[in-house]
Amino acid sequence: MRIAGKLVLTAVLGLTGAVFGSPAAAEIKVGITLSMTGPAAALGVPAGEAVLVLPNEIGGEKVRWILLDDGTSATQSVANARKLITEENVDVLVGSSVAPPSLPLVELAAEASIPLIATAPAREMIEPMDDKRRWVFKVVPNDSIMAERLADYIVKTGAKRIGFIGFNDSYGQDWYKAAKAAFEKRGMEIVANESYARTDTSVTGQVLKLIAAKPDAILVGASGTPAVLPQKTLRSRGYDKPIYQSHGIATPAFIRLGGKDVEGTVFPAGPFLVHNQLAADDPIRKAAEPFVKVFTDRYGRPPIMFGAHTWDVGVILQHAVPEALKAGRPGTPEFRKALRDAIEASTDLPLVAGPATYSPTEHNGYDQRAAAIVQIKDGKFTLLER
């Protein structure tokens, strides 16, 4: 629930408040807005849970993590960000869980000259690079990386004609563009393109149009539990060919809600999703182990991918803060600019999502090491191709 705009996590995390770390005169403040309620809650809740295992001290300075719920609303994410910037005087902004509440944060972070670490996949947050986007860094691989990896898999099945249905927002549009480009390079084509809203309860009309196009396979460009709707509808209408999904479905909630209708689904995902199935020397497995241990020690169960993105925020700051402290104290413009510069100069950061190298022109930092092919098999996520 929300009290005066601040998330009280009793129901979700068993806590009494959403501010973590002890107040101090020169503490580093990190403001976080996540979609812990609303359509993207399946992504936001695990991301919020991970805040509690982040370090309370970095570079010898206390860190205060301030977490707010935006309810998957762009209006609320803007209100949260303004509160974090003006009232809490945060040094770093983090969020949100999906594209709609995340995109407006770019403008606010640039206006305040503070780094924004984006935990949503929206490519527009960092491209094309300009003075505003110089303040933004992503910890989620671009959709194009995932689309290329998926296209490599699909082309081997012999499919040529692909149907597409995705969200009618930037997430779905980005996935359509990325998939179209990846498919066309491999001699495939999208023969039908349909869309729906995250809050829709029926996609029957769109599904009938997709089936009428007689595609060899269908790709769903959606995330969280709303991604189940088109797949269930397709199966109920007798579509028995392969249905692929995006990396946005990597939550147990998707499997629980989808049941038998999502069994066998193949999708690209960050290898962390199946970290315990990776080779012992895989860099992502090595990066994942510390996070898995502290999270499991606290909650008695393993984390999921969207919590790993929160952990990666902590890894980035542990790398960048010591360098930034040479330029100024927390809470000062000098510290925040130096923090931005230090993140931008990072090379081969051992993030759970994959090794990341940022630069003045590249604020995503990932390559194909950040993608694997996963299948839902016997109600579990199973590594298909690394």
N, C-alpha and C positions, 0 to 999 in steps of 0.2 A: 504494500500500500504506500501512498504518498502523503507525507505531512509537510505542508508549507514548501512543496516542490522538491523535498528531499526524500529519497527512497528509504523506508524503514524495512529492513530485510528479515524481520522476525519470521515471516511465513516462508521465505525462500531459503534463507541461509541460517536461520536460528540465531539471529543477532538482534541487537536492540538499536542499531544505528548504522549509518552508511559512511562514516568518517573514520579512517583507519590511520593510526600513527598518533603520537603525542604532540600537541602543539608546542612549537618552539620558535624563538625569535627569528632564526635564519633557516627555518625548515624549507625543504623543497616541496612544493605543492603540485600535485598532479590531479587535474580535474577530469573525471570520466563520465560520459553520458552513454548509456547502453539501453537497448530495447528489451527490458526485462519483463514487460507486459506487452500486450498487443500481438499482432500477427507474427512478429519476429522473436517472440519470447523464447522459442526453442533454441535460438542462437544467443540471445542476450543473457539468459539465466546462467548457462555454463561460463560465459565470459565474466559475468559478475562474481560468480563463485570463486574464480581464480584470483580475484583482487586480494582475497584474504591470505594468499600464500606468497604475495609479493614482498620483497624486502622492505623493512622499516628504516633502513639506513643504507645510503649509497655514498661512497667517497667521503665517509666520515660525517655526513650530514643526515639529519633526520628527514624522513620522507613521509608526507601526509597524502594518502590516497582518498579522494573525495568522489564517491560514486552516486550518481543520480539516474533515475529511470526516465526515459523519454517516451515510453509507451508506443514505440514505433511511429512516432509523430514528428514531422519536421518542425512544426510549430513548437512542440515541447523541447526538442533538442536545441533549438535556438534559444529558448528561454533558459534552459539549463546552462548552456555555454555562456550566455551573458551573465548569469549569476556567478558562475565559476570564475569568470574573468574579472568582473567588476567588484564582487563582494568577497570572494576568496583569494583574489590576486594570484591565480595559479601560474606556474612557470611552464606547464605543459598541458595540452588538451588532448584527450583520447576519445575516439568514438567515430561513428556509432556502430550498430550491428548490421545494418543494411543500408542501401544507397540513399533512399529518400531522406531520412533524418541525418545523414552524414554530409551530403553535398553542401548544405548551407554553412557548415562549420568552417569551410575553407576561407570564406570571406571574413568571418569573425576572427579566426586565428591570425590572418594576415593583418587585419586592422589593429590587433593588439600586439603584433610582432612577437608571437609565441609559437613554438613548434606544435604542430598537430600530428599525432600518430593515428592514422586511420585504420580501423579494424573492420572495415567493410570493403568489398571488392571493387567498388566503383572506380573505373579507370580515369574518369574525368577529374577526380580529386588531385591527380598528379600530371595529367596530360591535357593539352600541351603545356610544357613548362613555361611559367611566366613569373613575374615578381610575387604574385599571391601564392602560387603553388610551390614556390621555393620553401615555404614554411611547412609543407605537408609531406609526410612519409607514410608509406603503406606497409603493414605487416601481413597483408593477404596478397598472394600472387595475383597478377592480372588475369582476367578471364581468358585472354589470348593464350596464355601458357597452358591452361587447362583444356581449352578448345583444341589446340594443336595436338595435345597428348591423346585426347579422345578421338580426334579424326584419324590419327595413326592406327588406332585400334579398329575403328569402324571400317576403314577402307579394306582391311584384311578379311572382313567378313563377306566382301563382295557387294555390299549395299551401295547403290548409286543414287537413289531417290530418297531424300530425307524430308520428313515433315517436321515442323517446328511449332511449338506453343510455349509462350513465356509470359512473364509479368509484363503489364503495360507501363512499366516504369523503366528507369535507367538500367536496372539489373537485367531485365528481360531484353531490352534493346541492345545492351552491350554484348550479351550472350549471342543474340541473333547475328550481330555484325561479326563477332569473333568466329562463330561457327561457320558462317557463310564463307568467310575468307579462307578458313582452314579446309573446308570441304572442297571448294573450287580448286584449290591448289592440288588436290588429289583426285580430281575428275568426278567429284560428286556434286549434287545440286540440291538446294532446298526447293521443294515443289509446292509447299504450302506453308504459310506463315500466319499463325493465329496468336491472339493475346488475351489476357484476362487480368483482373485486379486481384491483389492479395486477399481481399475480403470477400470475393465472389463465392457463392455457394453452389453455382452450377456453371459448367462449361460444355453443356450438351451441344449447343449450336456449333461451337468451335470444333469439337471433336468430330461431329458429323462431316464437317468440311474437310478435316484432315483425312478421315477415312476415305472420303470420296476421291481424294487425290491419289490414292493407292500407293503410298510411300513404302519403301522397303524397310524403313525403321522410322521412329519418331524420337525427337529430342525435346525434353522439357527444360526450358530455361527459367527455373524458379528456385526458391530456397525455402528452408524450414518446412513446417507441416503443410502450408498451402500448396507445396509442390506435389502432394499426394493426389489432390483433386483431379487433375487431368489424367493421371495414370489409372486411377480407379474407374473413371468414366470411360476411358478407352477400353479397358478390359471388360467392363459391363456391356459395352457395345460390340463385343466380339473381336476386337483387334488383338490378334495373337502373335504379331511380329515383335521384334525387339523394341523396347522403349528405353532410351538412355536419359540420364539426368545430369545436372550440373553438380559441382562440388558443394553447392549450398544445401544439399540434403544430408550432410554428414552428421546426423544426430540420431540417437536411439529413438527419439520421438517419431521420426519419419517412418521407421520400421514398425513401431507399435501401431501407429495410425494406419499405415498402408497394408499391413498383414500380408496375406497371400498375394495380393495384387502387385506388391513391389518385390516379391521374391524373384531373384535372378537379375534384377536391375544392375546395369553396369554404368559406372560414372567415373570421372577423373576426380582425384582428391589429393590433398596434402598427405604425404606418406605417414605423417604422425597418426592418422586415423587407424592405421594397422601397424603401429610402431613395434609391437611385440612379434610381428611376423617378418620384420626386416632382418637382414643379415646383421650379425653382432657388430661389424665394423662400419655399418652404414652411418654417415654423419648425422642424419636426422634421428636415428635411434639413440645415438650418444647424446645429442642435444635434448632429447625428450626425457631421458631417465631422471635427471634431477627434478624436473617438474612433476613427473608421474609420482615420484617418491613423496614429495612434500604434500602434494594434493591428496594422495591416497592416505597418507598418515593423518591428514586432517578430517577427511570426509569418509574414510572407510570404503571408498570405491574409486576407480580410475577416472581421470578427466576425459573430456572429449575435445574435438578439434578447436572449437570456438573459445574454450578456455585457454588453449595453447597460444592463441593470438594475444591474449592478455599477458601471459607469461613472457612472450617475446617483447612486449613493451618494456617489461622490467629488464630484460637482457640488453636491449638497446640503451636504456638509461644507465645501466651499470657500466657500459662501455663509454658513453659520452659525457656523463656528469663529471668525472675526475678532470677531464680536459677543460670543460666549461668553467669549473671552479677556479681555474687559473686566471680567468678573465674578469670574474666578478662574483658577488655573493648571490645566493638565491633571492628571487624577488626583484632583481635589477635587470634593466634592459641589456646590460653587458653580458650577464649570465645567460639570458635566453638566446641572444644572438650566437654566443659561443656554443651553446648547446646545439642549436640548429646546425652550425658549421661542423661540429664534431660528429653529428649523426651523418651528415652529408659526406664526410671523409671516411666513413666506416668501410672496411674491406673484409669480406668473408666472415661476417658475423655469424656465430653458431646459433641461428634461430631454429626453433622447433619446426617452423614452416619450410625451412631449407636455408642453406648458406646464402647470405645476402650481402651484396656490395652496392653501396649507394655512391652517387657522384652528383656533380652540379646539374647534369642532364638526365639522371636516372634516379628516381625516388621510389621505385618499386624494388629493384635490387635482385630479383630472383631469375633463375633460368629453369631449364627442364628438370633439374634435380628436385624442384618443388612439386612435382606432379607424379602420381602413380595411377594405375587403373585398378579400381576396386569393384567387387561384386557383392550384392546382398545374397548370401547363401545360408540356408537353414536359419534365417532370421538374424544373421550376424554379418558384419563387414569383413570381407575376405580379400586379401591381396591377390590380384589376378596377374598384373604385370608391373614390375618395377622398372 
